[in-house]
Amino acid sequence: MGWILNRARDARHVEFVRSAAVGALMAFVLAGCASRSNAPAPVEERSTSARAAVAATPSSSPGQAAAEPVTKPPLGIENAGKPGYYSVKPGDTLIRIGLETGQNWKDLMKWNNLDNANLIEVNQVLRVVPPGADPNAVTTRPVVASKVEVRPLDAPKVSTPPASSASTSASAATPPSPPPTPPVTLAQADDEINWQWPASGALLGGFDEVRSKGLSIGGKAGEPVVAAADGRVVYAGSGLRGYGNLVILKHNNTYLSAYAHNQTLLVKEEQSVRRGQKIAEMGSTDSDRVQLHFEIRKLGKPIDPARLLPAR
């Protein structure tokens, strides 16, 4: 009986020790958790850094729209509206601007320091008069000057010494030549250009400042198109929409003439041509029928060619 009581006391002792040990272990664990909870977690550190970065980045205030990106102003905008300058419109090309302003497109490239004729922007402002020139002055220097030889009406007779009959008959057959006279260059005034019709076909349509801007002259494909006056070729190509194969002649600083819808071009840029010289063959490029569209422009503005051409 005593042995049984001793075993019971031992079991209760073991259970007591075991409970004490478990309690101590739980207390230790809880104490460790409490100490760790006082320190900030790594995710809190990252979010704090992110908030600091956001605070350092400028942003718009609530209710205020975000600022738009700054756009670069068009080139030459400081000259907009000034005489001698042109603001580029949608659809413009340097060739069209040259036609509209009465200038050679290559001169426009040089005056505006352009490397590529195709790289112009809407609202860009271009110089359309030579640097240093007065844009309000109309100059009359011709592109092609005419040269004539002037001989005096009462040239003195040249006396010859007596000679044999053979030499006398030779002198009678070949009269002596007058002394050479240097050629005189005549300046061609703007309103003294000697115009002629550029083609012989019937007139299909007259001048209209809004729609046609020139005359429509009929004919057959391949018929000659001739220069209406002396001038210089400032454009020969098909780069101007609506004109097909086009030739533009500059006659002086005031007048241009244009010849459109040709099937073949017979001249090159910078070539000088004479009045009546064949410059193209009639065709229907960029047109619904064979015709020559002919324009005359004064300082870039289209005028009625019928006012300057001789009556037929």
ABEGO torsion letter per residue (X at the ends): XAAAAAAAAAAAAAAAAAAAAAAAAAAAAAAAAAAAAABBBAAAAAAAAAAAAAAABBBBBBGBBBBBBBBBBBBGAAABGBBGBBBBBBGBBAAAAAAAAGBBAAAAAAAAGBABAABBBBGBBBBABBBGBBAABBBABBABBBBBBBBBABBBBBBBBBBBAAAAAAAAABBBBBBBBBBBBBBBBAAABBBBBABABBBABBBBAAAAGBBBBBEBBGBBBBBABBBBBABBEAABBGAEBBBBBBABAABBBBBBGBABBABBBGBBBBBGBBABBBBABGBABBBBBBBBBBGGBBBBAAAABBBX
